[in-house]
């Protein structure tokens, strides 16, 4: 801090320079004077400093233009780091801005006004698939806009336009955008920076968490209309970005910055109940309590209703009179009417209370239909009892049994539905059960068992045989085999030793381990998986939105139909018209309840996503499942997807005086700062041979081509043939060796030393043991399988031949992968992209469905809609099969619900009366309505029995 204060004091003495921000590594200023004056002032204090420029470029049309600038900058000793694209230059060093601008202009390109260019981050909405991303990418591809990142949820650009201009472009394309509030636009002015520290090694990637998500438990929901009302109420709360209400689980997931209390108040003001649970265990216990209480209440109410309704119905069926034709019958049925009223205000009170709340909020729900139907039947019957003289003798029929039976049948249907609904979340409950409640903490050689809430990051924990891992961490002592099938679906136990990572919820089989806690609570992979599954279960595919739209107008439409039916029977029906009118209108109201319609999609999605989690497949949203069900093309990345992702050096060729050890030594010294899998293979080879790795300087990476730098005063280039040709390295004499290595399925990498080819290093990445069977399985499913790789054509062809893949696209640069996806889509293909690397992320986002391998990078996982926790390509086929099964199940449920209402309403209205001479009884209508809901719930639960079309021979 003393150093910072010294610099701060020196800057305060300089005229026309305003300090914006300063820390030990970076200084940002605003100035209209000469920056070298500032540079001199800081160096005079004895500190090193460099400038950071972010310059918008114009006139670059292709990769060659970029390469020309990169080549020119690489020759400058006053430039420490640079990153060049067609629209933007990011340069650090002691070079002045004018000198940097002159270099670019002399090459034939332009530097636009730096003061106009800004960096904006936006959140996006309404983008549902890769085609939406591609459409928006096209709209934003302009000379004054550089797209940094773009996916379905976020956009980052550098542009001379204003934020409103960018938002206008997005809206004109058919989507919505909002400027991110947590990231302020950064003007691309001169910034003084210190060199960035080398990043520390990261543990194996885990699923990215979703922040600002609140889950509430709801009560009082009965149908799709209730869902629409609750969602509307929540969306009206300030700070809510989006909301998903799940009728099947009676839960709401709220995204945004709104307080839980404000949302709960909005829900309660809409006539429903809501409460928040702090953690998964508490939430689960509360949901179980709610389900049990709901089930018991429904059974008690149904029993009371049927206890009255069944004898009354039996009385009528077996010849008893239900007509008021005497004072005695009037008194008897009056007493029964009062008993029925008591039943309606006790066992049936929820229907009337909820319908009254709905009326106060100007909406109609399932409860509205039930209360109108049963209430109309009771009021008509009591009117007949009290004033029978107002009706002709044939119309003095009472329907108390109808009110009681309808309440009883619908309530028992709700009870059975609640019992079946509780089974839909079994997969999620099993995941929650994996989390142990205590852990053994080792401190000062003493082992103590503590609650999980007392465990903090950095503690050393003991894992005993048979115990579950409490938190994510790194093994520091011992070795054992852990069962990870509950997270990955992989049945084989995984050997763990010092340096390996263990995950919460996995089970230790034999040995004892000591491990250091690193990720606890909501940061563990298990917690993030649970969160991801819960969010996916609450999401809605397009079919659900269609059903919601229909449901929103369904109940009012039914009420109108009931009124029209009543009027038609009153004026055109036979005598007694009032009786026929009552029966027909009541039956229409009862049979048209949209319970089945509201449950059709969420039940299938909840069970389908849960079953996917059991198979080691994590799904971001239900929309992805609907997209996956119609896929006809699978694009597979090679490295880390078809192959193990663990390449190793298998061959080499030398063309100068270097020895094999020197060749590997130089290459490893150059690659030591790279994270590319091939680079890791070279470094590992040097380490295995115990070769000294020299420091490097002037290191530069060229995406999709190779790297360059200086090692032991040797100028080195390491990369593919294109990279060598661009740098005028003669490689013709090595063509035979290149082909020989490539024909073995290995990747040949050239090493040039001081402008002359020094050798070729052959790096092989073995195929996964199940890649061949998985590819054959996908082809048998009728899918077109394409291999997409940046590797050489010869190497790619060898790998493809081994796998039986005929469509191969090789030597593709990272940005070219997304272009290939677009090309396939333009050919009418519906594409799923499978990959695991950072360079796969654009293609994963652009495809209709992106599937990331679970061991891949966080960027890839974040860009994908599916994540495979088990690193097997069979998971791709499993995901597509399950998506098809889930969509088919949704369609079955929706079809059944639509057909039920489409046929039921006309029959209830009396279209069959001319043929049969009778009307459908309201009691039968109530039973049919309850049965439709039970059928939908039961059909959805069939997905729990889903099994992939294979038996894992490879396990």
C-alpha positions, 0 to 999 in steps of 0.5 A: 500500500505504501507503493500505491500511495507513493504513485498516487502522490506523484500523479496528483502533482501532474497537471491534466491527469485524473486518477480513476483507480489504482491497486498494486497491479493496475492503474487507470487514469483519464488524461488529455496530456502526454502519457509518457510524462506519466510513464516517466513520473512512475519509473522515476519512483523505481517501479516498472510500468506498461501501457494497456491499449484496447484499439478498435480496428477496421479494414481487416477482412480475414485471418491473414490480416490478423496474422499480418498484424500479429507478425508485426507486433511479435517483432517488437521488444516493447510489446509484452502481450497482444491479442488481435481480432478482426475488429479489436487490438488488445496490446500491453507494453511500453510502446506508445499509442501513436507508435502502435497506431502507426504500425497498424496503419502502415500495414494498410488497416485503420484504427478507429477513434478509441474514445468512442469504443466501449465494452458492454455486457447485456443479458438476453431473453427470448432466445430459445435455440442455436438458430436464435443465436445465429440470427442475432450474430448475423444482425450484430456482425457490423464493422463497428461492433465486435462480439466478444461472447454471445449465447442464449442468455448473455451478450458481450460486445465492444462497439462505438455504438451506444448501449441503446443502439445495441438493444435496439438491434436485438429488439429489431431481431425479435429478442430482448436485451438489458444492460447488465447492472453489475458491469459498467461499460468500460471506455477503451482509454489508455490503461497502465497495467502490470503483467498478469500473474500466471494462473494457478492450476484449477481442480477438475471442472464442476457444474457452474452454479446459478446465482440469484435463484429463490425457490418457494413452496406454494399452496392453493394451486389446483390447475393451469389457470392458477399457475398463470395467475401466480406467474403473473403476480410474481413477474409484477414484483420489481427485481424479478427477471423470470419465474417458473411455476411447477404445478406438479411440485407446487413450487416456484423458481424465481430468478432475479434480485427481488426479495423473497418477502416481496414475492411471497406478499405478491403471491398471497395478495393473488389469493395463494400461499407461499413459504421459503425454505432455506436449504434442500433438507428443510425444503424436502421435509416441508414438501413431504409434510405438505404432501402427507397433510394434503393426502390425509385432508383429501382422504378425510374430506372424500370419505365424509362426502362419499359417506353421504353421497353413496347412500343417496345415490344408491337410494335413487338407483334402487327405486327410492323417490328423489322428488318432492311430492309431499310435506314428509318428503319436503321435511326429509330432503330439507334435513338432507339438504342441510347435512349436504350444506354442512358437507359443502362448507367443511369438506368442500370449503376449499373449492368455494374459498378458492373460487371466491378468491379467484373471483375477487382477482377477476379470474376463473379456475378449476375451483370456480367450475366445481363450486358453480356446478355443486353450488348450482345443484344444491341451490336448485335442490333447496329451492325445490325443497323450500318452494316446490309449488314453483316447479311442475311435479316432473321438475321437483327432483333434488340433486343433493347426491350430485353435490356430495358425490362430485365433491367426494370423487374430485377430492379422492382424485386429488388425493390419489394425484397427490400420492402419485405426484410425490413419486415424481421427485424421487430422483431429486430426493435420492440426490438429496439423500446422498448428502450426509449430515455430519463429517469427521474433522481432523484437527491436531491429530484428533478426530471429531464428528461435526454437523455439516454446517460446521465444516469450512473450506480448508478443514482436513476430513477423514473418510472411513470405509462405507461412509459418504463424502461430505464435501468436495475436496482433494485427497492428501493421504491414503487410497481407496475406491469410491462409488461415483455412480450416483453422480456419473451413472458409471457403475465401476468404482474409481480409484482415488489417491493423493492429489485426486478429487472426491465429490460430496455424495460419493461412497467410499468402499474400502480404504481410509482417506484424508482429504482437504475440504475445498467446496462446501454447501451450495458450492459442491458438485452435488448441490449444483446438480440438485439445483440444475435438476430442480431448475430443469424440472421447473422449466417449460418447453414450447408445448407447455407454453401452448397448453398454458395459453389454452388454459388461460382462456379455457375456464372462461370459455367453459363458463360461456359454454355452460351458459349457452347450454343452459339457455339452449336447454331452457328454450329448446329442450323437453319438459321439465326444461329447468331440470335438463338445463340444470343437469346439462350446465352442471355437467359441462362445468364439472367435466371441463375442469382443466386439471389434466391439461395443467398437469400434462407437461410439468409431470412429464418434465419433472419425471423425465429430468429426474430420470436423466439425472439418474442416468448421469445426464444433467439437463438445463431446461425442458426446452432443450429436451423438446429440441433434442427429440427432433435431432437428426445430426450429431456432430462430435468433437474428436479430442476429449470426446471421441478420444480419452483426452489424455494424449501422449507422445508416441513418435518423433522425427528429427531433421537437424543435429538435435537429439530426441531428448533435446527436441522434446526438451525445447518443445516442452520448454516452449509449451509449459505455459499452454493448457492445450491437451497436446501441449500437456502431452509434450510437457509430461513426456519431458517430465517422465524423462526427467528433462530440464525445462528451460524458461521461455520468453516472448511466448505467443499463441495463435488460435488453431495454428500453434505457438511461438517463443524464445527458449535458450536463445532459440526462436521456436515455432511449434504447430501445424503445417499451416503455421509453418507455411505462414512463417515461411518454414520449409516442410516439403522434405518432411511430408513422408514422415508427416503422413506416416505419423498421421496414418497411425492415427497420431497428430504430427506437430512441427517444431521449427528452430531459428527458421528451420524445421527441427523435427516432428513430434507425433502425439496420440490420443487413444479412442475411448473404449466405447466410442465405436459402439456408441457411434454405431448405436447413434447411426442405428438410431438413424442419426447422421454422425459428423466428426469435427476437429482441428486436427490434420485431415490425414489423422482425422480420416484414420480415426474416422475410419476406425469408428465408421464415420464417413462425414469428417471435417478436419483442420477447422479453426475454433471459429470455424466449428460454429460456421460448420454448425451453421452450414449443416443447419442451412442444409436443413439438419437439426444438429446436436454438438458434442464437445468438451473444450473452450473452443467448442463453446461457440458451436455448442451454443449455436447448435439446436442442442449442445452436449458437454462432456462432464470432465470438460471446461466450465465454458463448454458446460455453461454453453451446453444444454446437456452435460454428461457426468459419465464421460461416455458417448453412450450418454449422448444416445441415452439423452436423445432417447430419453428426450424423445420418450419424454416428449412422446409422454408429454404429447400423450398427456396433452392428447389425452387431456385435449381429447377428454375435454373435446369429447367430454364437453359436447357429451355433457352438453347433451349432443347424444340426447337425441340418440340415448334419451338421457343426459350424462350425470354430473356424478359421472362427470366428476368421476371422469374428471378425477380419473383424467388427472390420475391418468395423466399423473400415472402416465408421466410416472411411466418415465421412471421405468425408462431404460436406454436401448442398450445394455452396457457391454462396455461397463 
